[in-house]
Amino acid sequence: MGELHPVCQSCGKVPYLGLYDGFRIHGRFFCTECEQRLLTEAIGSAFYLKMAQHLRFLGDGQEMEVLRPGAWRR
């Protein structure tokens, strides 16, 4: 039987350490590299918006709120 390797939903790569090199949310796998990039990326950047699209519908199918540039300012 062959090995099963996770593929990141964001970048499409198979991480070096497999399942130990990332996290899963409701069956979707994201590598540590994309996680770190998301945490340091500016809200509204192309990468942030791409990740927001991947994460928009989770769990029970309810759409989650995504921060838009300036959304936290009043």
C-alpha positions in Angstrom: 0.0 0.0 0.0 1.3 3.5 -0.9 2.0 6.3 1.5 -0.5 9.1 2.0 0.9 12.6 1.9 -1.0 15.8 2.7 -1.2 18.6 0.2 -1.5 22.2 1.3 -4.8 23.7 0.2 -3.1 27.1 -0.3 0.2 26.4 -2.1 -0.4 22.9 -3.3 2.9 21.6 -1.9 3.5 18.4 0.1 5.3 19.5 3.3 8.6 17.8 4.1 7.4 16.5 7.5 4.0 15.4 6.2 1.1 15.8 8.7 3.6 17.1 11.3 4.3 20.2 9.2 1.0 22.0 9.2 -2.5 21.9 10.6 -6.0 20.8 9.5 -9.3 22.6 9.8 -12.3 20.5 9.0 -10.4 18.2 6.8 -8.5 20.9 4.9 -4.7 20.8 5.4 -2.5 23.9 5.4 1.3 23.8 5.7 3.3 25.6 8.3 4.9 27.8 5.7 1.5 29.2 4.6 0.4 29.5 8.2 3.4 31.6 9.0 3.0 33.7 5.9 -0.7 34.3 6.7 0.2 35.5 10.2 2.6 38.1 8.9 0.8 39.1 5.7 -1.0 42.5 5.5 -4.8 42.3 5.6 -6.0 42.9 2.1 -2.9 41.5 0.3 -3.4 39.1 -2.5 -2.1 36.1 -0.3 -4.4 37.1 2.6 -7.5 37.3 0.3 -6.6 33.9 -1.3 -6.3 32.3 2.1 -9.6 34.0 3.2 -11.3 32.4 0.2 -10.0 28.9 1.2 -11.1 29.4 4.8 -14.4 31.2 4.1 -16.7 28.1 4.5 -15.8 25.8 7.4 -17.7 23.4 9.6 -21.4 23.6 9.2 -21.3 25.5 5.9 -21.8 28.9 7.6 -19.8 31.7 6.0 -17.3 33.1 8.4 -16.5 36.8 8.5 -13.2 37.9 6.9 -11.5 41.1 7.9 -11.3 43.7 5.2 -8.8 46.5 5.2 -9.8 49.1 7.7 -12.6 46.9 9.1 -11.3 47.2 12.7 -11.0 51.0 12.5 -14.0 53.3 13.4 
